[in-house]
Amino acid sequence: MATPDDAGVFIDRRTARSLGVPVQDLLSSKYTKVFFDCYVPANTNLTQTLIVQAALFCAPDAIAASHYSAAQLWGGIAPRTSDVHLAVASDLRSKRRGIRTHRYDQRPRVVERSGVPTTTPEQTFLDLGACLDLVDLVILGDSLIKKRRTTIAELRSTARAGTGRGAKNACRAAAWVRDNVDSPNETRLRLLLILAGFPEPVVNLALRDADGEILRRLDLAYERPKLAIEYDGRHHIDRRDQWQRDLLRREELEGHGWRFVVITSDDLYSHPDRLLTRVAAAMRAQGMPVPRPSSRWRTYFSPVADRSVA
């Protein structure tokens, strides 16, 4: 099977003619078209890395993979796109369907990732500040931290030094990036609470026994009033044994004064207003002061909200 490291894995019509490969072969089942006039042998494994390499083959003047493509190569969580995004140093515009170029006045910071020149995680975060809204950008930042691709300090430093229309959004998002966040919906839930004016909960709070052993980790928690806010995703249904153990631990903690608010995807995406009402009621029940609510959350979480860049 051909791999990205195979010499000449990409072939266009000009190269085919020079190698004596009939054009009809390129159009046959012997080859797979990646982009216009860019083919690979039919037995090639079309990985994300290979597709980006194919785009760079089609745009030899490009600097690196950038934006959404860079985020994917770094393992970050960002909205999916079928286009490959490339950084260029001029007004070069790709006319090939599926390749999108981004012009940089100053050369971006680039390193090699899986054999592909790629904008650094920090540069990628800054670049996507012009494309993603606040919540999606924090999700990207949390995921890059979780993967240990960068640090919170590096993200914030790069955002502060950034210029352009995405820099302000990147600074705001970097301020809310946290470590040890397990899933994008946990980030969404945390941002919903913050934007609604609630105090920020602790992420992934570890509860320990007298010997220091971890009894359980709570997705989001207010430790002193003993209020936990848990996101219950479908993975619990797929892992029933783990789900059962979580329920038993939850009951045990409730016996020690903890109160749980369990959130599902339907709560988060379809009924965020009801979700906030439930959390506020739980806060009062645990003796917490409930701040005056803010409507900022509606920009990002209302079912009819405009999901444009913040």
VOGU-3710 file (C-alpha; in Angstrom, 3 decimals, decimal comma):
1> matpddagvf> 0,000/0,000/0,000  1,303/3,426/-0,902  2,043/5,793/1,955  2,713/9,556/2,169  6,446/8,827/2,323  6,492/7,005/-1,010  8,328/9,048/-3,630  5,996/10,174/-6,385  2,820/9,131/-4,574  1,105/12,190/-6,079
11> idrrtarslg> 0,826/12,473/-9,830  -0,727/15,018/-12,162  -1,306/14,814/-15,903  1,955/16,543/-16,753  3,940/14,121/-14,606  1,972/11,199/-16,003  2,929/12,144/-19,550  6,600/12,442/-18,607  6,455/8,982/-16,992  4,626/7,439/-19,898
21> vpvqdllssk> 1,467/6,839/-17,867  -1,586/7,165/-20,129  -4,059/9,818/-19,020  -6,764/7,174/-19,342  -5,083/5,296/-16,487  -5,372/8,338/-14,233  -9,100/8,418/-14,932  -9,511/4,692/-14,383  -9,884/2,623/-11,223  -6,084/2,389/-11,018
31> ytkvffdcyv> -5,920/5,861/-9,454  -7,931/7,937/-7,003  -8,431/11,655/-7,564  -7,682/13,712/-4,462  -8,038/17,142/-6,059  -8,347/18,355/-9,628  -5,299/17,033/-11,525  -3,896/15,338/-8,429  -4,080/11,574/-8,206  -2,728/8,766/-6,047
41> pantnltqtl> -2,564/5,022/-6,711  -5,907/3,406/-5,927  -4,453/1,356/-3,059  -3,299/4,489/-1,194  -4,688/5,041/2,294  -6,230/8,515/2,148  -5,471/9,788/5,635  -6,020/13,376/6,709  -2,265/13,900/6,604  -2,046/12,593/3,057
51> ivqaalfcap> -4,897/14,825/1,894  -3,112/17,871/3,310  0,112/16,765/1,597  -1,829/16,466/-1,652  -3,069/20,041/-1,245  0,507/21,223/-0,709  1,508/19,303/-3,851  -1,177/21,248/-5,732  -0,058/24,562/-4,217  3,749/24,360/-4,099
61> daiaashysa> 4,049/28,036/-3,113  1,996/27,498/0,048  3,794/27,757/3,375  1,975/25,242/5,534  -1,304/23,708/6,632  -3,236/26,285/8,642  -6,561/27,065/10,326  -8,968/24,099/10,445  -6,514/21,724/8,767  -3,783/22,593/11,250
71> aqlwggiapr> -6,221/22,100/14,138  -7,059/18,624/12,827  -3,394/17,700/12,429  -2,745/18,760/16,039  -5,682/16,691/17,259  -7,627/19,765/18,318  -11,414/19,868/18,344  -12,843/22,345/15,855  -15,840/22,319/13,511  -15,248/19,936/10,632
81> tsdvhlavas> -14,587/21,243/7,152  -14,069/19,358/3,914  -11,631/21,976/2,589  -7,889/21,853/3,197  -6,672/25,192/4,555  -3,208/26,450/3,580  -1,136/29,455/4,581  0,318/31,518/1,739  2,583/34,565/1,696  0,976/36,327/-1,276
91> dlrskrrgir> -2,390/36,807/-2,906  -2,148/33,281/-4,286  -5,644/31,840/-4,563  -6,169/28,184/-5,283  -8,663/27,539/-8,063  -8,938/23,908/-7,089  -12,091/22,861/-5,374  -11,413/21,718/-1,823  -8,329/23,885/-1,227  -8,628/27,213/0,553
101> thrydqrprv> -5,721/29,590/1,041  -5,143/32,242/3,708  -2,793/35,148/3,063  -0,294/36,161/5,770  1,429/39,548/5,685  4,084/38,153/8,027  5,260/34,588/7,854  3,373/32,526/10,458  5,083/30,308/12,980  5,408/26,869/11,413
111> versgvpttt> 6,708/23,488/12,602  6,571/20,018/11,117  3,695/17,818/12,207  3,531/14,234/10,913  5,784/15,211/8,035  3,655/18,236/7,100  4,619/21,895/7,617  1,907/23,125/9,941  1,201/26,354/11,810  2,000/25,932/15,496
121> peqtfldlga> -0,865/25,171/17,911  -0,645/28,731/19,244  -0,681/30,262/15,753  -3,576/28,002/14,780  -5,574/29,104/17,828  -4,912/32,763/16,986  -5,824/32,261/13,315  -9,108/30,565/14,148  -10,000/33,488/16,371  -11,207/35,118/13,155
131> cldlvdlvil> -13,308/32,085/12,195  -14,794/30,573/15,353  -17,108/32,033/17,947  -15,981/32,363/21,553  -17,297/28,989/22,738  -15,905/26,957/19,833  -12,543/28,675/20,235  -12,403/27,813/23,948  -13,258/24,211/23,024  -10,301/24,203/20,632
141> gdslikkrrt> -8,021/25,642/23,306  -9,172/23,144/25,937  -8,598/20,256/23,531  -5,088/21,436/22,607  -4,233/21,671/26,302  -5,713/18,221/26,952  -3,522/16,798/24,158  -0,479/18,583/25,647  0,157/20,372/22,344  0,685/23,686/24,111
151> tiaelrstar> 0,174/25,406/27,449  -2,353/27,918/28,676  0,433/30,456/29,187  1,644/30,036/25,583  -1,875/30,411/24,182  -2,446/33,584/26,175  0,925/35,062/25,278  0,387/34,443/21,560  -3,153/35,846/21,705  -1,986/39,032/23,462
161> agtgrgakna> 0,744/39,561/20,879  -1,591/38,857/17,978  -2,926/41,394/15,530  -5,748/41,271/13,057  -9,463/40,715/13,375  -9,195/37,446/15,299  -6,822/38,652/18,023  -9,480/40,110/20,338  -11,571/36,947/20,176  -8,453/34,824/20,779
171> craaawvrdn> -7,584/36,864/23,887  -11,079/36,444/25,298  -11,094/32,717/24,590  -7,584/32,104/25,949  -8,661/33,629/29,263  -11,261/30,846/29,619  -9,122/27,902/28,484  -8,603/25,377/31,272  -6,610/22,202/31,875  -8,009/18,671/32,333
181> vdspnetrlr> -11,254/19,230/30,429  -12,454/15,847/29,222  -14,945/16,729/26,483  -16,208/19,592/24,308  -19,628/19,492/25,949  -18,038/19,969/29,366  -16,464/23,123/27,952  -19,820/24,230/26,544  -21,510/23,635/29,886  -18,849/25,577/31,778
191> lllilagfpe> -19,052/28,510/29,347  -22,848/28,538/29,557  -22,650/28,940/33,328  -19,981/31,630/33,139  -21,730/33,640/30,420  -24,968/33,432/32,396  -23,219/35,213/35,252  -22,673/32,229/37,573  -19,314/31,842/39,333  -16,851/29,647/37,475
201> pvvnlalrda> -16,930/26,048/38,746  -13,797/23,977/39,331  -12,972/21,692/36,403  -12,491/17,972/37,064  -12,461/18,299/40,852  -10,835/15,263/42,517  -12,512/14,028/45,692  -10,152/12,015/47,881  -10,506/9,737/50,876  -8,581/10,055/54,145
211> dgeilrrldl> -5,592/8,290/52,570  -5,481/10,651/49,601  -6,902/8,123/47,124  -9,171/9,607/44,481  -12,757/8,497/45,044  -14,228/10,325/42,082  -13,657/13,214/39,726  -16,474/15,687/39,192  -16,852/17,345/35,788  -17,695/20,746/37,267
221> ayerpklaie> -18,098/21,556/40,937  -18,460/24,237/43,577  -16,446/22,559/46,292  -17,443/24,260/49,555  -21,201/24,279/48,990  -20,854/20,706/47,669  -22,613/21,261/44,361  -21,611/19,125/41,374  -22,724/19,684/37,789  -22,141/16,609/35,667
231> ydgrhhidrr> -22,460/16,159/31,923  -23,938/12,719/31,221  -23,078/11,812/27,628  -23,982/8,817/25,497  -20,677/7,116/26,336  -22,258/6,178/29,664  -24,940/4,222/27,830  -22,264/2,417/25,844  -20,339/1,619/29,040  -23,068/0,425/31,405
241> dqwqrdllrr> -20,693/-0,989/34,037  -18,949/2,381/34,380  -22,289/4,162/34,400  -23,536/1,919/37,226  -20,391/2,586/39,271  -20,828/6,326/38,736  -24,400/6,167/39,990  -23,364/4,294/43,130  -20,567/6,791/43,841  -23,008/9,635/43,238
251> eeleghgwrf> -25,418/8,192/45,805  -22,575/7,810/48,302  -21,546/11,451/47,860  -25,138/12,598/48,191  -25,085/10,894/51,564  -22,241/13,239/52,519  -24,138/16,380/51,560  -23,272/16,702/47,877  -26,000/17,741/45,452  -25,808/16,769/41,779
261> vvitsddlys> -27,286/18,451/38,733  -27,002/16,006/35,836  -27,009/17,566/32,357  -27,672/15,825/29,038  -27,074/16,971/25,466  -30,784/17,783/25,133  -30,509/20,140/28,127  -27,418/21,820/26,735  -28,470/22,224/23,118  -32,266/22,469/23,258
271> hpdrlltrva> -33,145/23,868/26,690  -30,235/25,943/28,046  -32,675/28,278/29,814  -34,181/25,382/31,794  -30,681/24,107/32,535  -29,730/27,435/34,092  -32,918/27,503/36,133  -32,102/24,063/37,538  -28,552/25,072/38,437  -29,775/28,264/40,118
281> aamraqgmpv> -32,281/26,254/42,183  -29,529/23,826/43,225  -27,311/26,738/44,236  -30,023/28,128/46,490  -30,637/24,689/47,986  -26,922/24,441/48,851  -26,882/27,906/50,403  -25,041/29,611/47,553  -25,831/33,185/46,574  -27,236/33,285/43,051
291> prpssrwrty> -25,931/36,301/41,117  -28,104/38,461/38,939  -28,362/36,597/35,634  -26,641/37,835/32,495  -28,091/37,401/29,004  -24,673/37,048/27,328  -25,152/33,305/27,076  -27,959/33,753/24,550  -25,476/34,859/21,891  -23,937/31,392/21,863
301> fspvadrsva> -26,482/29,001/23,336  -29,974/30,134/22,420  -31,402/27,688/19,843  -32,072/30,636/17,532  -28,727/32,348/18,151  -26,567/33,522/15,308  -23,456/31,316/15,475  -21,216/33,901/13,806  -17,831/35,061/15,046  -18,002/36,869/18,375
//
